[in-house]
Amino acid sequence: MTKQAALKPASKLDTLEKLLKRKNGASIAEMTKATGWQQHSVRGAMAGALKKKRCHTITSEKTDKVRRYKIEAAT
């Protein structure tokens, strides 16, 4: 990693990916708050950039009336 890359702040997509890799994942509300994006933009980023371009498997589960999304660990 170059010195410049180490100083570069995380992109919103990187932030979204980090939230989805947490043990409990993240809700749409958490992702919109962290990125400043609207709900449809968060969903689009998950479907396009994270699923298709970065080849992640994203699952969702509804608990306590809140849907939580997370990236499944590679096996």
Buried (B, 14 or more C-beta within 10 A) or exposed (E): EEEEEEEEEEEBBEBBBEBBBEEEBBBBEBBBEBBEBEEEBBBEBBEEBBBEEEEBEBEEEEEEEEEBBBBEEEE
